Structure formats: C-alpha cells, structure tokens
C-alpha cells in the first residue's frame, strides 16, 4: 500500500548532490524521540540547511517517531533513515507494526477524534508525506525541500 500526497522528484537524488545518508535503529521508548530530533537537527545544521527547514523537520520527525513509539506493536525497536542533499531531505520512519489506513488528511478540525492530529501537523510541515506498507513493516516517508545550498570547499585531509 502506498498513500502519497505528492510524487515530486527525489531531493536526495545522487545526481543532485547527496550529502549524507544514515540509518538509526531506536528502541520504542519515548526518551529516544528527542535523540533522533537532535541528530537530524545537528546534521542539517552542519550542512547549512535553512533554519526554517530544520525547525520543520525537527517537529515532523518528533511526531512521526512518537507515532512509531506509541502505535507500533511488531517489535521492540523502529528504524529512522535520514538522507540530506543539497536541495532537500528525506526521512523514513519504519516500524514493524501492523498496517494502518491513514485518515483522509483534509480537515484537521474534524471533531470525531481526540488523537491523530499529528499527521495533519506533519503534512503541514513537509512537502511530501507517504505511508508505505512493505512486507511486515510500515514506512512513513517525509520529504522536505529547500533552495539548493552552497557548501564551502572541503578542507584537505592531512596525511
């Protein structure tokens, strides 16, 4: 199952300049949500990503990881993949929980539910939001784009 809110080009495409790709496996423990938020912020800050984009990703990652901690039931941990490029980033939050049908993300003021507004928040913060069912895992993909960043020349490595 794939539920996509946009199908735009991959901002972390190797041809567009991949800066870093990483994956962390985290315990389903709320204390580690803040760790992932800080990792994402630190990596993007070091590459000169615009502050507004960093702030948006921090909050969206917090919501997506919090959902994995609260709702995944298929294992004691979940994974987060972070890819940062010159023109954007991708974050995949992957859990082994059962599939879920994402609600239609059209009306955040709907009053029939007490929880679930985090998905509306994520949708407002990122450019693309996808829910992908793969074998026994659920992947929530967040994509945020920004104008291309300019990197300074790398410093030579002393041998």
C-alpha positions as CSV (number, residue, x, y, z in Angstrom):
1,X,0.0,0.0,0.0
2,X,1.3,3.5,-0.8
3,X,-0.6,6.6,0.1
4,X,1.3,9.6,-1.3
5,X,0.5,13.3,-1.0
6,X,3.0,14.2,-3.8
7,X,5.2,12.4,-6.3
8,X,7.8,15.1,-6.9
9,X,11.4,14.4,-7.7
10,X,13.7,13.0,-5.0
11,X,15.6,15.9,-3.3
12,X,18.3,13.5,-2.2
13,X,19.0,12.1,-5.7
14,X,22.7,11.3,-6.1
15,X,22.8,13.5,-9.2
16,X,21.5,16.4,-7.1
17,X,24.3,16.0,-4.5
18,X,23.8,13.6,-1.6
19,X,25.5,14.9,1.5
20,X,24.7,12.1,3.9
21,X,22.5,9.1,4.3
22,X,22.2,7.3,7.7
23,X,20.0,4.9,9.5
24,X,19.4,4.5,13.2
25,X,17.6,1.7,15.0
26,X,16.0,3.0,18.1
27,X,14.1,1.4,21.0
28,X,10.4,2.1,21.1
29,X,11.0,4.4,24.1
30,X,9.8,8.0,24.1
31,X,13.2,9.1,25.5
32,X,14.8,8.3,22.2
33,X,12.5,10.5,20.1
34,X,14.4,13.6,21.3
35,X,17.7,11.9,20.3
36,X,16.5,11.5,16.7
37,X,15.3,15.0,16.6
38,X,18.7,16.3,17.7
39,X,20.6,14.1,15.3
40,X,18.5,15.4,12.3
41,X,19.0,19.0,13.5
42,X,22.7,18.6,14.0
43,X,23.3,17.0,10.6
44,X,21.3,19.6,8.7
45,X,22.8,22.5,10.7
46,X,26.3,21.3,9.8
47,X,25.4,21.4,6.1
48,X,23.9,24.9,6.2
49,X,20.3,23.8,5.7
50,X,17.9,26.8,6.1
51,X,16.8,27.2,9.8
52,X,13.1,27.1,8.9
53,X,13.5,23.7,7.2
54,X,15.5,22.4,10.2
55,X,12.7,23.5,12.5
56,X,10.0,21.9,10.3
57,X,11.9,18.6,10.1
58,X,12.6,18.5,13.8
59,X,8.9,18.8,14.6
60,X,7.8,16.4,11.8
61,X,10.4,13.8,13.0
62,X,9.2,14.2,16.6
63,X,5.6,13.4,15.5
64,X,6.5,10.5,13.2
65,X,8.8,8.9,15.7
66,X,6.3,9.5,18.5
67,X,3.7,7.7,16.4
68,X,6.1,4.7,15.9
69,X,6.7,4.5,19.7
70,X,3.0,4.7,20.6
71,X,1.4,2.6,17.9
72,X,3.9,0.0,16.5
73,X,3.4,-3.4,18.1
74,X,5.6,-5.7,15.9
75,X,8.9,-5.2,17.7
76,X,10.9,-3.5,20.5
77,X,12.5,-1.0,18.1
78,X,12.0,1.0,15.0
79,X,14.3,2.5,12.4
80,X,14.8,6.0,11.1
81,X,16.6,6.7,7.8
82,X,17.8,10.2,7.1
83,X,19.1,11.4,3.8
84,X,20.2,15.0,3.3
85,X,21.0,16.5,-0.1
86,X,21.7,19.9,-1.5
87,X,18.1,20.5,-2.3
88,X,16.2,18.7,0.5
89,X,16.0,15.8,2.8
90,X,14.1,12.5,3.2
91,X,13.2,10.9,6.5
92,X,11.8,7.4,6.6
93,X,10.4,6.1,9.9
94,X,10.0,2.4,9.7
95,X,8.2,0.2,12.2
96,X,7.2,-3.5,12.3
97,X,3.7,-2.8,13.4
98,X,0.5,-3.8,11.6
99,X,-0.6,-1.7,8.6
100,X,-3.0,1.1,9.2
101,X,-5.2,3.1,7.0
102,X,-4.2,6.7,7.2
103,X,-7.1,9.1,7.7
104,X,-8.0,11.4,4.8
105,X,-5.8,14.4,5.6
106,X,-8.2,17.1,4.5
107,X,-9.8,18.5,7.7
108,X,-7.7,18.9,10.8
109,X,-10.6,20.3,12.7
110,X,-12.7,17.1,12.4
111,X,-14.1,16.6,15.9
112,X,-14.7,12.8,15.8
113,X,-11.2,12.0,17.1
114,X,-9.1,13.0,20.1
115,X,-5.7,11.9,18.6
116,X,-4.3,11.7,15.2
117,X,-3.8,15.4,14.6
118,X,0.0,14.8,14.4
119,X,-0.4,13.6,10.9
120,X,-2.0,16.9,9.9
121,X,0.9,18.7,11.5
122,X,3.4,16.6,9.6
123,X,1.6,17.2,6.4
124,X,1.7,21.0,7.0
125,X,5.5,20.9,7.8
126,X,6.8,18.8,4.9
127,X,6.4,18.9,1.1
128,X,5.6,15.2,0.6
129,X,4.1,12.7,3.0
130,X,3.8,9.0,2.1
131,X,2.5,5.9,4.0
132,X,4.1,2.8,2.5
133,X,3.3,-0.8,3.5
134,X,6.3,-3.2,2.9
135,X,6.1,-6.8,3.9
136,X,5.7,-6.7,7.7
137,X,6.7,-3.0,8.0
138,X,5.1,0.3,7.8
139,X,7.2,3.2,6.4
140,X,6.2,6.8,6.8
141,X,8.3,9.0,4.4
142,X,8.7,12.7,5.0
143,X,10.3,14.9,2.3
144,X,11.3,18.5,2.8
145,X,12.8,20.6,0.0
146,X,14.7,23.9,0.1
147,X,16.6,26.0,-2.5
148,X,20.0,24.4,-3.2
149,X,22.6,25.1,-0.5
150,X,26.1,26.1,-1.3
151,X,28.8,24.2,0.5
152,X,32.2,25.5,1.3
153,X,35.2,23.7,-0.3
154,X,36.2,20.7,1.8
155,X,39.3,21.1,3.9
156,X,42.2,19.0,2.8
157,X,42.9,15.9,4.9
158,X,46.3,15.8,6.3
159,X,48.1,12.5,5.8
